[in-house]
Amino acid sequence: LDLELFTLVEKTSLMSPLALVKGDAQTQLELRRVVRALRDAGEDPRVRGVLARVGSREGLGGMAMAQELRDAVSNYRLLAAARGGKAPAVAFAPAFGEGGGNGTLQYYVASAFDQVYMQPSGQVGLMGIMSQQIFLRGLLDRFKIRPIFYTREAYKTAAHPFTQYDWTPEHKEMTASLLKSLTSQMWEGMCVSRGLRPEALRSAVDAAPLLASEALAWGKQLGGTGLLDGLKYRHEVLDGLTKTPQLLNTEREQLLKAGKVGPAAEPDHRLPRLPIQKYLLIKELGDMSKTSEGWLDSSSWRGLWPGNWMRESMPKGAYPGDGGSPTRGGPARTSEDAGWVSRAVGRGRPKVAVIHCLGTIVQGPAKGPQQGAQVIDAAKLSAQLDRLAKAQDVAGVGPRIS
């Protein structure tokens, strides 16, 4: 789960002009998809752990999204523990607040994981949170502009930036109460997740920012697991996520049986890593293949099971989740291989072509910021559908996309 390269958002805006200009379209990650992926991973016996790279607080999208992500991580830990086996959730960050900056929100998210690691050169900046307010009344007076707003009661402060020169007592009281509530939620979450003593955590916050060695030294005073589980560089964290001896032996036997390695070859001891976006994509396609009778009852395609026929008709290993690649039927990644088609063998039923379009349909080939994204050339897709419609062994193509 790369929270250093990607930014959590409520909803991606792939075709938004502003997102394309800023380059954000390629680095957005929908929170609801992350939550679903973590839930599925907790129940998936193939998943051996979750590794998160925590970046800047801007990439976490704010307090509400950070709390939802923490809840998803905690839920993953519960589900993984219930199914047995070892599947830790590990968080790594170069620093929690670079150069003496504020890293409270980043650490708040990381504290929900089983293990928290930081680079030896990093800092832990548990600085709390603050609120800043710009008052424009003096500027408006200079240009002889008199703002007129109708407000209700003293604690309705939306118009204060334009009507006031400074904080009013009610405005200050309301803001302080809000900050206190948010801060107490974060301190409580850290204490519960890491087993810290609240009074000791408060002392550590007063002493922040803490150097890496100081953050480790505070562990004895804080109790529980301390602020950090250790100081490691990223490659050391990756090396620590190793396969069990049983898994290594099973993998070795499979490779030897397939003739892919010789008797003297040693298998890689590290666990294979899969981006959470790709894991979720594979899970979604797998769910489509398990479609049961009834989902098309309201359409003209009633009684067809295209997902299951598709799996049966494709070459071995070509279906997503079976190790397939985009050139052999795996998920499309660019406009060059944006859609893939397999002829379904009906076994006594009408033959139907199943088309999966993974991405956004655009007019013409991908250009600029869209290049390399999940986009589909509308002209190529239309030509593909026309060829299928004329095929003699296909009873129909549907639904048609235009």
C-alpha distance (Angstrom), angle and dihedral (degrees) to the residues before:
residue distance angle dihedral
L1 . . .
D2 3.80 . .
L3 3.82 108.1 .
E4 3.80 90.2 161.4
L5 3.80 97.4 63.9
F6 3.82 98.4 27.4
T7 3.80 130.9 56.3
L8 3.78 122.4 -139.5
V9 3.80 113.0 -124.9
E10 3.79 135.4 171.0
K11 3.80 91.0 -125.7
T12 3.78 131.2 2.4
S13 3.80 119.0 -116.8
L14 3.81 101.3 -157.6
M15 3.80 95.3 159.9
S16 3.81 97.1 36.2
P17 3.85 108.9 125.3
L18 3.81 90.9 -141.5
A19 3.81 92.2 50.4
L20 3.80 91.0 48.5
V21 3.82 92.4 50.5
K22 3.80 92.7 47.7
G23 3.80 92.4 43.6
D24 3.81 91.8 -123.9
A25 3.81 94.4 125.1
Q26 3.80 92.5 81.9
T27 3.81 96.6 45.8
Q28 3.81 103.1 48.3
L29 3.79 122.0 114.0
E30 3.80 120.5 -171.0
L31 3.79 112.3 -128.6
R32 3.81 94.0 -144.3
R33 3.82 90.2 56.7
V34 3.80 91.1 50.0
V35 3.81 90.7 49.9
R36 3.80 91.0 50.3
A37 3.80 92.7 46.5
L38 3.80 91.9 51.9
R39 3.81 90.9 48.5
D40 3.82 91.8 50.3
A41 3.81 91.3 44.7
G42 3.79 91.0 53.8
E43 3.82 90.2 58.0
D44 3.83 95.7 38.5
P45 3.83 111.9 97.1
R46 3.81 90.0 -159.1
V47 3.81 91.5 65.3
R48 3.80 111.3 92.1
G49 3.80 97.7 -178.2
V50 3.80 148.1 -36.0
L51 3.80 123.5 -107.7
A52 3.81 119.3 -165.6
R53 3.79 126.0 -169.1
V54 3.80 107.7 -153.8
G55 3.80 117.7 -153.0
S56 3.79 133.9 168.2
R57 3.79 124.0 -20.3
E58 3.82 90.2 -115.2
G59 3.80 88.3 68.0
L60 3.82 92.4 58.5
G61 3.80 95.6 63.7
G62 3.80 99.4 -133.1
M63 3.79 140.7 -61.3
A64 3.81 98.8 -55.7
M65 3.82 93.8 51.3
A66 3.80 91.1 44.2
Q67 3.80 90.6 54.6
E68 3.81 92.5 48.6
L69 3.80 90.1 50.2
R70 3.83 90.7 49.6
D71 3.79 90.3 51.2
A72 3.82 90.0 50.5
V73 3.81 91.3 51.2
S74 3.82 91.3 48.3
N75 3.81 89.9 49.1
Y76 3.82 90.0 50.6
R77 3.80 90.1 53.3
L78 3.80 91.7 51.1
L79 3.81 93.3 47.8
A80 3.81 92.6 45.8
A81 3.80 91.3 50.2
A82 3.80 91.2 48.6
R83 3.81 93.5 55.8
G84 3.79 91.5 48.6
G85 3.77 129.5 -129.1
K86 3.77 128.6 83.9
A87 3.81 115.6 -65.0
P88 3.83 107.3 150.3
A89 3.78 125.8 -170.3
V90 3.81 108.5 -133.2
A91 3.82 127.6 -170.8
F92 3.79 124.2 -162.2
A93 3.81 130.0 -176.2
P94 3.81 133.2 172.1
A95 3.82 86.1 -137.4
F96 3.78 139.8 -20.7
G97 3.78 95.8 -127.3
E98 3.81 114.6 2.2
G99 3.81 119.2 -127.9
G100 3.79 95.4 0.9
G101 3.80 92.9 -45.4
N102 3.77 128.0 141.4
G103 3.80 114.7 -79.0
T104 3.80 99.4 163.8
L105 3.80 96.7 116.3
Q106 3.81 93.3 45.3
Y107 3.79 92.2 51.0
Y108 3.80 90.7 44.5
V109 3.82 88.6 60.3
A110 3.82 94.1 41.9
S111 3.81 92.8 50.7
A112 3.83 89.8 69.1
F113 3.84 90.4 67.4
D114 3.80 125.4 88.5
Q115 3.79 92.6 -119.6
V116 3.83 131.4 24.8
Y117 3.81 121.9 -163.4
M118 3.79 132.2 178.7
Q119 3.79 135.2 -174.2
P120 3.82 114.5 -93.2
S121 3.82 89.5 -118.4
G122 3.81 95.1 51.5
Q123 3.79 133.1 101.5
V124 3.80 134.2 -137.0
G125 3.79 107.1 -135.1
L126 3.81 105.5 -171.7
M127 3.80 92.9 169.0
G128 3.80 99.3 147.9
I129 3.79 120.3 -131.1
M130 3.78 134.3 -69.1
S131 3.79 139.7 -172.1
Q132 3.79 126.8 -132.5
Q133 3.79 125.9 -163.3
I134 3.79 130.1 -167.7
F135 3.82 115.9 -149.4
L136 3.81 114.8 -157.4
R137 3.79 100.4 -179.0
G138 3.81 93.6 102.0
L139 3.81 91.3 51.8
L140 3.80 91.5 49.1
D141 3.81 90.6 50.6
R142 3.80 90.0 54.3
F143 3.81 89.5 58.7
K144 3.82 91.3 41.8
I145 3.81 92.5 -113.9
R146 3.80 115.6 149.5
P147 3.83 111.5 -159.8
I148 3.81 116.1 -145.0
F149 3.80 117.5 -164.4
Y150 3.76 129.4 163.6
T151 3.80 109.3 -138.2
R152 3.80 133.7 175.5
E153 3.81 120.9 -132.8
A154 3.78 127.8 -20.3
Y155 3.80 97.3 -81.9
K156 3.81 95.1 58.4
T157 3.79 97.0 97.3
A158 3.80 105.4 165.5
A159 3.83 91.4 109.1
H160 3.81 96.2 44.1
P161 3.83 95.8 96.2
F162 3.80 87.5 64.3
T163 3.80 102.6 32.7
Q164 3.83 103.4 38.0
Y165 3.79 134.5 63.6
D166 3.81 94.7 -153.2
W167 3.80 143.3 -7.7
T168 3.78 115.0 -48.7
P169 3.84 116.2 -143.0
E170 3.82 90.5 -109.6
H171 3.81 92.8 47.9
K172 3.80 91.5 49.7
E173 3.80 92.7 45.9
M174 3.82 92.9 50.5
T175 3.82 93.9 47.0
A176 3.81 93.1 46.9
S177 3.80 90.8 50.0
L178 3.81 91.3 50.7
L179 3.82 92.8 48.5
K180 3.79 91.2 47.8
S181 3.80 91.3 52.2
L182 3.82 93.9 48.9
T183 3.80 92.6 44.6
S184 3.81 93.2 49.9
Q185 3.81 89.7 52.1
M186 3.81 91.0 54.0
W187 3.83 95.0 45.8
E188 3.79 90.8 47.4
G189 3.82 92.0 48.6
M190 3.81 91.9 50.6
C191 3.80 92.6 47.8
V192 3.80 93.7 49.1
S193 3.82 95.2 44.9
R194 3.81 96.7 44.0
G195 3.82 99.5 29.3
L196 3.84 92.7 -119.4
R197 3.79 127.3 163.6
P198 3.84 108.7 -113.7
E199 3.82 96.1 -138.5
A200 3.80 91.9 49.2
L201 3.80 91.2 48.2
R202 3.78 89.5 53.1
S203 3.81 89.5 53.3
A204 3.81 90.4 50.5
V205 3.81 89.8 50.7
D206 3.82 90.3 52.0
A207 3.83 89.3 51.5
A208 3.82 95.1 47.1
P209 2.96 142.0 152.5
L210 3.79 89.9 67.1
L211 3.79 126.1 -167.2
A212 3.80 115.9 -128.3
S213 3.81 93.6 -100.3
E214 3.80 91.2 46.9
A215 3.80 91.7 50.5
L216 3.81 89.7 54.2
A217 3.82 91.5 46.1
W218 3.80 90.4 54.9
G219 3.80 89.0 61.5
K220 3.82 94.3 86.3
Q221 3.80 93.0 51.5
L222 3.81 94.7 44.3
G223 3.80 95.7 50.6
G224 3.79 124.1 -153.2
T225 3.79 112.5 60.3
G226 3.81 94.4 -30.1
L227 3.78 124.3 -131.9
L228 3.82 94.9 -59.9
D229 3.79 136.7 24.1
G230 3.78 91.4 -148.4
L231 3.80 148.3 -43.9
K232 3.78 113.5 -91.2
Y233 3.75 139.5 150.3
R234 3.78 118.2 -120.6
H235 3.80 96.0 -100.1
E236 3.81 89.9 51.4
V237 3.80 90.7 53.7
L238 3.81 90.0 50.3
D239 3.80 91.4 49.0
G240 3.78 89.0 52.9
L241 3.80 92.0 61.4
T242 3.80 95.5 80.5
K243 3.77 134.0 164.6
T244 3.77 120.1 -105.9
P245 3.83 117.2 -108.7
Q246 3.81 89.2 -110.7
L247 3.80 91.6 54.0
L248 3.81 91.6 46.7
N249 3.81 91.6 52.3
T250 3.80 92.8 47.6
E251 3.80 91.7 48.8
R252 3.80 91.7 47.6
E253 3.81 92.2 51.2
Q254 3.81 91.1 50.2
L255 3.81 93.2 49.2
L256 3.81 92.5 47.1
K257 3.79 91.6 48.3
A258 3.79 90.8 50.5
G259 3.81 91.1 48.3
K260 3.81 92.2 -123.9
V261 3.81 95.2 126.2
G262 3.78 136.0 27.2
P263 3.80 125.9 -117.2
A264 3.82 91.1 -100.0
A265 3.81 95.8 52.4
E266 3.79 118.2 107.4
P267 3.83 117.4 -145.1
D268 3.80 120.5 -126.3
H269 3.81 108.2 -89.8
R270 3.81 93.3 -152.9
L271 3.77 122.1 92.4
P272 3.82 115.5 -109.9
R273 3.80 110.5 -107.2
L274 3.79 123.6 -139.8
P275 3.84 124.3 -171.6
I276 3.78 109.9 -115.9
Q277 3.82 90.9 -123.4
K278 3.80 91.6 58.0
Y279 3.81 92.1 44.3
L280 3.79 90.5 54.1
L281 3.81 91.7 46.4
I282 3.81 91.0 53.7
K283 3.81 90.8 47.6
E284 3.80 91.9 50.6
L285 3.80 92.4 50.0
G286 3.79 89.6 46.5
D287 3.80 90.0 54.0
M288 3.81 89.4 52.0
S289 3.79 90.4 55.1
K290 3.81 90.4 56.4
T291 3.79 93.6 57.2
S292 3.79 110.2 148.7
E293 3.77 129.8 -149.8
G294 3.76 113.5 -77.2
W295 3.80 104.4 45.4
L296 3.82 90.8 98.8
D297 3.80 96.1 40.1
S298 3.79 92.1 112.2
S299 3.82 93.9 51.7
S300 3.79 137.4 65.7
W301 3.83 88.7 -101.9
R302 3.80 94.4 69.0
G303 3.78 114.1 153.8
L304 3.81 97.0 25.3
W305 3.82 123.0 120.6
P306 3.85 101.3 -165.4
G307 3.80 95.2 167.8
N308 3.81 94.0 58.1
W309 3.81 94.0 40.8
M310 3.78 89.4 50.4
R311 3.80 92.3 55.7
E312 3.80 92.3 48.1
S313 3.79 94.2 48.7
M314 3.80 98.8 48.0
P315 3.82 125.6 88.2
K316 3.78 115.9 -93.3
G317 3.79 111.0 -82.8
A318 3.80 94.4 15.5
Y319 3.78 97.4 101.9
P320 3.84 116.8 91.3
G321 3.77 109.1 -96.6
D322 3.83 91.4 30.7
G323 3.80 93.9 81.0
G324 3.80 96.4 -91.0
S325 3.80 125.1 157.5
P326 3.83 130.5 -141.5
T327 3.80 90.4 -101.8
R328 3.81 91.6 55.1
G329 3.75 99.7 43.1
G330 3.80 103.7 -70.1
P331 3.79 123.8 134.1
A332 3.79 115.7 -53.5
R333 3.79 116.1 -113.1
T334 3.83 106.3 174.1
S335 3.80 139.6 24.0
E336 3.84 89.9 -98.8
D337 3.82 92.6 65.7
A338 3.80 96.3 16.2
G339 3.81 97.5 140.2
W340 3.77 133.6 25.1
V341 3.77 129.1 -158.1
S342 3.77 131.5 -159.3
R343 3.81 126.2 -176.2
A344 3.78 109.4 -125.3
V345 3.77 119.2 -138.2
G346 3.77 105.1 -134.4
R347 3.81 101.1 -160.4
G348 3.78 93.1 -145.6
R349 3.78 96.0 -24.3
P350 3.84 127.1 96.4
K351 3.77 112.0 -74.8
V352 3.78 113.8 -115.6
A353 3.80 133.7 -175.9
V354 3.79 114.7 -126.4
I355 3.78 116.6 -151.2
H356 3.79 125.0 -170.9
C357 3.81 115.6 -164.2
L358 3.79 108.5 -169.5
G359 3.78 107.8 -172.9
T360 3.78 144.8 20.3
I361 3.81 118.8 -45.5
V362 3.81 112.3 -127.2
Q363 3.79 134.6 177.8
G364 3.78 108.9 -105.8
P365 3.83 130.0 -6.5
A366 3.81 120.8 -39.2
K367 3.78 114.4 -87.0
G368 3.78 136.6 -179.8
P369 3.80 115.0 -13.4
Q370 3.83 91.0 2.0
Q371 3.79 92.3 62.6
G372 3.79 110.3 110.9
A373 3.79 92.6 14.6
Q374 3.79 126.6 114.5
V375 3.80 96.6 -85.6
I376 3.81 129.5 140.4
D377 3.80 125.9 -147.0
A378 3.81 105.2 -126.2
A379 3.82 93.3 -151.5
K380 3.82 93.1 54.2
L381 3.78 91.5 46.7
S382 3.79 92.0 49.6
A383 3.81 91.8 50.0
Q384 3.78 90.1 49.3
L385 3.80 91.4 52.9
D386 3.81 91.6 47.9
R387 3.82 91.4 53.4
L388 3.78 90.6 50.3
A389 3.81 92.6 48.0
K390 3.81 89.6 56.9
A391 3.80 95.1 46.2
Q392 3.81 112.5 114.2
D393 3.79 96.6 -142.7
V394 3.82 95.8 51.8
A395 3.78 117.5 84.6
G396 3.77 95.4 -163.6
V397 3.78 147.5 -19.0
G398 3.76 118.5 -135.8
P399 2.84 151.8 -146.9
R400 3.81 93.0 14.8
I401 3.78 115.1 -148.0
S402 3.81 119.7 -145.5
